[in-house]
Amino acid sequence: MRWLLGLTVVLAFAGSADAAEQELELSVAGRTTLATLRTPAAMTPDTPLVVMTHGTLAHKDMEVIQGIAKALEQRGIASLAHTLSLGLDRRKGMYDCAVRHDYAAEDAVTEIGAWVGRAKDASRLVFAFGHSRGGNQVARYLAAGRTPQVAGAVLLAPVTAKAEADLRAAYAKTYGKPLEPFLELATKAVADGRDGEWMDVPGFVYCRNAVVTARAFASFYAVDASQDTAALVARVKLPVLVLAATKDTVVPDVAAAFAPLAASSGGRVQLDKIEDADHFFRDLFAEDVADRIAEFIKQTR
């Protein structure tokens, strides 16, 4: 657990010591990151705990994360939902597109690992969970070469290699200028050791007219084997549950991307579909997701 060296944990309790919801702070690489720990009334060290990572530019308090966390609590499962720093201290809410971008997709690996380490203080049975791009980042954590401290993982509508390719292909249509010249500048700067060089670009992920570092732009737009979430999952030995939404228009190919792996993994990788759900699993679909997670945890224990 070398990536946890030097971390400082500060707890800010919301309510009494036996409250079901606590706000946590964790210092990672000099930045304070935030999380919410939700626990069922009968929390013990044997209570399963799910560490939840959100999607692109999002946060721990978004509807899909909160809805599933509360549904898990009703099923006797604790959760620790954290907000990725994305290079900022005490980041809250959606990332402000007016703020400069200096972070990379792989930065999440260290933060996920740190929060998993924190979760191990509360439970002997910790699972990793990631939604959308967070699903890919959880898969990166699992495949990072370190011994994962989790019993298994749940990937909810995870980003696929095709979705990343589609993002690149749509750049010119979305932002009015071709991707290639900006990507060439970014990759050259990174190769020359100028990772932190600032660039003005017509668009970055969801943000128009953004200011980004070369490393940030290259991380999200250069072709990278780590963008293939299914290939990452194939490299790990832990049980993994992949949940696809049948009406997902953001990452519509989750089922197709993971079906071959699920069929050949001998049951280690499970693929399930949530009928009629979209990418954000609102309302009663959060209950469906929680049911699948609870069953997966029961099988894994």
PyMOL commands that set and color helices and strands:
alter all, ss='L'
color gray80, all
select helices_A, chain A and resi 2-4+63-74+107-119+133-142+161-169+171-175+180-191+214-221+225-227+229-235+254-264+284-300
alter helices_A, ss='H'
color red, helices_A
select strands_A, chain A and resi 8-12+21-28+31-38+49-53+78-83+126-131+152-156+198-204+207-213+240-245+269-274
alter strands_A, ss='S'
color yellow, strands_A
deselect
rebuild
show_as cartoon
